[in-house]
Structure formats: structure tokens, C-alpha cells
């Protein structure tokens, strides 16, 4: 049996509504459900929040897809930084919470530096 696709879609009230193989497909679902709908990598890592982005998902599904892939790469770098040294599990958990909070507030990827500092306890 095949594994569940990586990209998950949640409504603004936190209901899990879809699983997609590609974020471009998740973008179509986000477009239907509107503001507050999230595209996540797995069930934890928020990569897109409709209404908090520069443009709505309906304007360009490719933009949503590219943004999700870019944020997944930045997340990967941040979590690897968090997993270095003692207390890494706690730092990784803090990093995930900070990341998701920042994404829901519409913070741009400039936050990467802040996430890495948090991960390194700076």
C-alpha cells in the first residue's frame, strides 16, 4: 500500500480536509476554502496560509507550489540547525512552534535567520 502524500490541507478551524501528492493540487483546494486555509508539509509544518500571503492561491497555483517547496527547503535547513548539539529535541520542538506561529502571522522568509538563532539558543 502506498504512503499518504506529503502535502496536507487544513481549514481555518484546524480540520484536516485533504492530502495531496503535489502542492499545486493543494493550492486548488485552498482556493476553494479561502482565508485561513493552510498547506502543510506533513501534518505539522505550515508552508502556506491563505490570506497571509502576497497573493491569493487562485491567482497562481504555481506560485503556491513554488512557495511551499521553497519554505520546505528553508524548514529543512532550520530543523537541521536545531538538531545540532545537546537539547536538540527541545530546540527542534521550539523551532517548529516558532515556524508555524510566524507563518500564521504572515511573516516572510526573512524569519529564517530568527529560526536558526532560536535553534542555536542565541
Phi, psi and omega in degrees: 000139182286152177285157176294141178301155186285330187268123183247149178239131179236142176285172181296341177261014173087009179279128176284119186242341183202156174230129185231148178287327183231144179294337178296326176288322176298326180300322179296321179291318177301317180301322180291318186273337172083200188307137178091344179291137185244144167256127181238150170270114191069205179263358189248318193266110181286126179243343179207134174232111181299134183094345179252001185259171180296330179213155179290156180303325182296338178289325181196106176296328178295325177296316177300313181300311180298319179297316180297315179296318179297317180292327176296321178293317178296318177301317180301317178295317181296316182289326176295323176295321181292332185275006179272133172084187182290148179071022187296324180296318179293318179295322178297318178296316178297320180297315179298315180296316180296315180304308183296320177299314181296319179297319182290338177272356178083020180290137180286175182288002171300339180295348180308315180299318180294318179299316179295322178295318177298316181298330181262010181055039178271000000 
